Amino acid sequence: MLSDMANRVDGQPMFKLLQEAQALERSGKSIIHFELGDPDFETPENIGNEAIKAIKNGHTHYAPSRGIHEFHLAIQKTTLKSRSFKPNLNQILVTPGGNPVIFLAIACSANLGDEVIIPDPGFPTYFSAINACGARAVSAKLYEKNNFELQADDVINLVTERTKLIIINSPSNPTGACMQPEQINLIAEYAIKNNIYLLSDEIYARLILGDEKFYSPGHIDECKENIIILNGFSKAFAMTGWRLGVAIGPEKIIEKMNLMLNTIVSCVPPFIQYAGIEALDGDQTAILNMRDKYQERRDIFVKGLNSIKGISCNMPRGAMYAFLSIKDTKLTSDEFAHKCLYDAGVALLPGTSFGIYGEGYARVTFANSVANIHEGIKRLQAIFGSK
């Protein structure tokens, strides 16, 4: 017999669809992959070399479960530069990727039956982790008319006495939307006033695709009372396989998150943390070049999507995703994704993978080459027609 918790875990739908697409590839079908937000760039050479150096220097043993001191200092420095405050060392927790921060923050803030408010459409791990912990996900609907930007009133109106945590995500997965700073401030100030934790998922902070600046609520209470920041190295540094993330938050919850983390995984390998130091402090040329290429790909992809019958797509301002309306195709999101995969050989995710308000939409990633983006658009035009 499985436990109730095991039966509540749902996982991430992008990996399920990837398995399905790969099975088709093994049967001989050509597939263009727009389903998984995994950069097609290699990890910058200077970062990899630092990990190799650390291994050769013997940094292959246990590390402190919170993270090594040198990495904490680098995180302090980059937080001061990017978010205008310097967290205490006891406010920092190093994790194996960003996903554990989501689970740990929920597990350490919400009891059975408590409520966690999340953006919908939103990242699938929010839903799965909330369910696994026995809490209840409360969806704050995102509207296409607002470019899918989360609005403070839509969050605050959902708060009850059982609300223990609010999650915001800017830039957003799956929509690529960036919240307005004033909306972030309103939510953060409300959370602090009402003693609710706020988890700011900032995994795409370095992937603002334009001239505007990234904005974090962390400076409001310097993450000492209610605000928790989630960040990681997977996306902006093309380090998805390295599994390196960071949480910054109030000492009392970071301490409990740390105890839970070291119960499960002990620590993040120290040589990976030395690579993280290089990612933060080393040459940023490759990082900036990747961001420029994402912007180029976004522009090509969105223009192409808007040339297909039945499809329309807003211009995402950040991250590596586009969230397209497929309502005029008269297909459900699942039907649309199935037709794209089996008829066009294009793997993308139905909007319903991201919540109940994702119906009528689909998500693609432009973490793929310009050539593949052109080919994917061509295949979709062949199935649905051109405008």
SULFENKA-V508150 format. One record per residue. N is the residue number from 1. RES is the residue in one letter. SS is DSSP state (H for helix, E for strand, - for the rest). OMEGA is omega in radians with two decimals (NA if undefined). Layout:
n & res & ss & omega
N & RES & SS & OMEGA
N & RES & SS & OMEGA
//
This chain:
n & res & ss & omega
1 & M & - & 3.09
2 & L & - & 3.10
3 & S & - & 3.07
4 & D & H & -3.13
5 & M & H & 3.13
6 & A & H & -3.13
7 & N & H & 3.13
8 & R & H & -3.09
9 & V & - & -3.07
10 & D & - & 3.13
11 & G & - & -3.07
12 & Q & - & -3.05
13 & P & H & -3.13
14 & M & H & 3.13
15 & F & H & 3.08
16 & K & H & -3.14
17 & L & H & 3.08
18 & L & H & 3.12
19 & Q & H & 3.13
20 & E & H & 3.14
21 & A & H & -3.14
22 & Q & H & 3.06
23 & A & H & 3.08
24 & L & H & 3.11
25 & E & H & 3.13
26 & R & H & 3.10
27 & S & - & 3.08
28 & G & - & -3.12
29 & K & - & 3.08
30 & S & - & -3.11
31 & I & - & 2.96
32 & I & E & -3.00
33 & H & E & 3.02
34 & F & - & -3.01
35 & E & - & -2.99
36 & L & - & -3.11
37 & G & - & -3.14
38 & D & - & -3.11
39 & P & - & 3.10
40 & D & - & 3.07
41 & F & - & 3.01
42 & E & - & 3.03
43 & T & - & -3.14
44 & P & - & -2.99
45 & E & H & -3.10
46 & N & H & 3.12
47 & I & H & 3.10
48 & G & H & -3.14
49 & N & H & 3.14
50 & E & H & 3.08
51 & A & H & 3.12
52 & I & H & 3.11
53 & K & H & -3.13
54 & A & H & 3.09
55 & I & H & 3.14
56 & K & H & 3.12
57 & N & - & 3.02
58 & G & - & -3.14
59 & H & - & -3.05
60 & T & - & -3.11
61 & H & - & 3.09
62 & Y & - & 3.02
63 & A & - & 3.03
64 & P & - & -3.03
65 & S & - & 3.09
66 & R & - & -3.05
67 & G & - & -3.10
68 & I & - & -3.05
69 & H & H & -3.09
70 & E & H & 3.12
71 & F & H & 3.08
72 & H & H & 3.13
73 & L & H & 3.11
74 & A & H & 3.12
75 & I & H & 3.06
76 & Q & H & -3.06
77 & K & H & -3.10
78 & T & H & 3.08
79 & T & H & 3.09
80 & L & H & -3.11
81 & K & H & -3.00
82 & S & H & -3.02
83 & R & H & 2.97
84 & S & - & 2.97
85 & F & - & -3.11
86 & K & - & -3.12
87 & P & - & 2.99
88 & N & - & -3.13
89 & L & H & -3.13
90 & N & H & 3.07
91 & Q & H & -3.01
92 & I & E & 3.06
93 & L & E & 3.10
94 & V & E & -3.03
95 & T & E & 3.08
96 & P & - & -3.10
97 & G & - & -3.10
98 & G & - & -3.09
99 & N & H & 3.13
100 & P & H & 3.13
101 & V & H & 3.13
102 & I & H & -3.11
103 & F & H & -3.09
104 & L & H & 3.13
105 & A & H & 3.11
106 & I & H & -3.09
107 & A & H & -3.09
108 & C & - & -3.13
109 & S & - & -3.02
110 & A & - & 3.04
111 & N & - & 3.08
112 & L & - & 3.10
113 & G & - & 3.08
114 & D & - & -3.03
115 & E & E & 3.06
116 & V & E & -3.13
117 & I & E & -3.10
118 & I & E & 3.04
119 & P & E & 3.14
120 & D & E & 0.15
121 & P & - & -3.13
122 & G & - & -3.08
123 & F & - & -3.04
124 & P & H & 3.14
125 & T & H & 3.09
126 & Y & H & -3.09
127 & F & H & -3.07
128 & S & H & -3.11
129 & A & H & 3.11
130 & I & H & 3.13
131 & N & H & -3.12
132 & A & H & -3.11
133 & C & - & 3.12
134 & G & - & 3.05
135 & A & - & -3.11
136 & R & E & 3.09
137 & A & E & 3.09
138 & V & E & -3.00
139 & S & E & 2.97
140 & A & E & -3.01
141 & K & E & 3.02
142 & L & - & -3.06
143 & Y & - & 3.11
144 & E & H & -3.12
145 & K & H & 3.07
146 & N & H & -3.07
147 & N & - & 3.13
148 & F & - & 3.09
149 & E & - & -3.14
150 & L & - & -3.12
151 & Q & - & -3.07
152 & A & H & -3.11
153 & D & H & -3.13
154 & D & H & 3.06
155 & V & H & -3.04
156 & I & H & 3.14
157 & N & - & -3.14
158 & L & - & -3.06
159 & V & - & 3.03
160 & T & - & 3.10
161 & E & - & -3.14
162 & R & - & 3.13
163 & T & E & -3.13
164 & K & E & -3.05
165 & L & E & 2.98
166 & I & E & 3.09
167 & I & E & 2.99
168 & I & E & -3.05
169 & N & E & -3.11
170 & S & - & -0.13
171 & P & - & -2.92
172 & S & - & 2.81
173 & N & - & 0.46
174 & P & - & -2.88
175 & T & - & -3.04
176 & G & - & -3.11
177 & A & - & 3.03
178 & C & - & 3.14
179 & M & - & 3.04
180 & Q & - & -3.13
181 & P & H & -3.12
182 & E & H & 3.10
183 & Q & H & 3.08
184 & I & H & -3.14
185 & N & H & -3.12
186 & L & H & 3.13
187 & I & H & -3.12
188 & A & H & -3.12
189 & E & H & 3.08
190 & Y & H & 3.14
191 & A & H & 3.14
192 & I & H & -3.12
193 & K & H & -3.06
194 & N & - & 3.08
195 & N & - & 3.06
196 & I & - & 3.06
197 & Y & E & 3.05
198 & L & E & 3.07
199 & L & E & 3.11
200 & S & E & -3.13
201 & D & E & -3.03
202 & E & - & -3.06
203 & I & - & -3.13
204 & Y & - & -3.06
205 & A & - & -3.11
206 & R & - & -3.10
207 & L & - & 2.92
208 & I & E & -3.02
209 & L & - & -3.11
210 & G & - & -3.04
211 & D & - & -3.09
212 & E & - & -3.08
213 & K & - & 3.04
214 & F & - & 3.14
215 & Y & - & 3.12
216 & S & - & 3.08
217 & P & - & -3.00
218 & G & H & -3.08
219 & H & H & -3.03
220 & I & H & 3.05
221 & D & H & -3.11
222 & E & - & 3.12
223 & C & - & -3.11
224 & K & - & -3.04
225 & E & - & -3.00
226 & N & - & -3.00
227 & I & E & 3.08
228 & I & E & 3.08
229 & I & E & 2.99
230 & L & E & 3.03
231 & N & E & -3.10
232 & G & E & -2.99
233 & F & - & -3.01
234 & S & - & -2.91
235 & K & - & -3.03
236 & A & - & -3.09
237 & F & - & -3.11
238 & A & - & -3.09
239 & M & - & -3.06
240 & T & H & -3.10
241 & G & H & -3.12
242 & W & H & -3.14
243 & R & - & -3.12
244 & L & - & 3.13
245 & G & E & -3.10
246 & V & E & 2.94
247 & A & E & 3.02
248 & I & E & -3.09
249 & G & - & 3.10
250 & P & - & -3.05
251 & E & H & -3.05
252 & K & H & 3.13
253 & I & H & 3.09
254 & I & H & 3.11
255 & E & H & 3.13
256 & K & H & 3.06
257 & M & H & 3.11
258 & N & H & 3.13
259 & L & H & 3.12
260 & M & H & -3.14
261 & L & H & -3.09
262 & N & H & 3.00
263 & T & H & -3.04
264 & I & H & -3.00
265 & V & - & -3.14
266 & S & - & -3.08
267 & C & - & 2.99
268 & V & - & -3.12
269 & P & - & -3.05
270 & P & H & -3.13
271 & F & H & 3.05
272 & I & H & 3.11
273 & Q & H & 3.06
274 & Y & H & 3.02
275 & A & H & 3.10
276 & G & H & 3.08
277 & I & H & 3.12
278 & E & H & 3.12
279 & A & H & -3.11
280 & L & H & -2.98
281 & D & H & -3.04
282 & G & - & -3.13
283 & D & - & -3.08
284 & Q & - & -3.06
285 & T & H & -3.10
286 & A & H & -3.14
287 & I & H & 3.14
288 & L & H & 3.10
289 & N & H & 3.11
290 & M & H & 3.14
291 & R & H & 3.11
292 & D & H & -3.14
293 & K & H & 3.07
294 & Y & H & -3.14
295 & Q & H & 3.09
296 & E & H & -3.13
297 & R & H & 3.11
298 & R & H & -3.09
299 & D & H & 3.13
300 & I & H & -3.06
301 & F & H & -3.09
302 & V & H & 3.09
303 & K & H & 3.13
304 & G & H & 3.14
305 & L & H & -3.12
306 & N & - & 3.07
307 & S & - & -3.06
308 & I & E & 3.13
309 & K & - & 3.06
310 & G & - & -3.07
311 & I & - & 2.99
312 & S & E & -3.03
313 & C & E & 3.01
314 & N & - & 3.10
315 & M & - & 3.09
316 & P & - & -3.08
317 & R & - & -3.14
318 & G & E & -3.11
319 & A & - & -3.08
320 & M & - & -3.05
321 & Y & E & 2.96
322 & A & E & -3.09
323 & F & E & -2.96
324 & L & E & 3.04
325 & S & E & 3.14
326 & I & - & -3.06
327 & K & H & -3.09
328 & D & H & 3.05
329 & T & H & -3.11
330 & K & - & 3.08
331 & L & - & 2.96
332 & T & - & 3.14
333 & S & H & 3.13
334 & D & H & 3.11
335 & E & H & -3.14
336 & F & H & -3.12
337 & A & H & 3.12
338 & H & H & -3.14
339 & K & H & 3.12
340 & C & H & -3.08
341 & L & H & -2.98
342 & Y & H & -3.12
343 & D & H & -3.07
344 & A & H & -3.07
345 & G & - & 3.13
346 & V & E & -3.13
347 & A & E & 3.05
348 & L & - & -3.04
349 & L & E & 3.04
350 & P & E & -3.13
351 & G & H & -3.14
352 & T & H & 3.00
353 & S & H & -3.02
354 & F & H & 3.07
355 & G & - & -3.06
356 & I & H & -3.13
357 & Y & H & 3.08
358 & G & H & 3.11
359 & E & - & -3.10
360 & G & - & -3.10
361 & Y & E & 3.04
362 & A & E & 3.12
363 & R & E & 2.98
364 & V & E & 3.02
365 & T & E & 3.04
366 & F & - & 2.96
367 & A & - & -3.11
368 & N & - & -3.01
369 & S & - & 3.07
370 & V & H & 3.14
371 & A & H & 3.13
372 & N & H & 3.08
373 & I & H & 3.10
374 & H & H & -3.13
375 & E & H & 3.12
376 & G & H & 3.10
377 & I & H & 3.13
378 & K & H & -3.14
379 & R & H & 3.13
380 & L & H & 3.08
381 & Q & H & 3.14
382 & A & H & -3.11
383 & I & H & -3.01
384 & F & H & -3.12
385 & G & - & 3.12
386 & S & E & 3.11
387 & K & - & NA
//
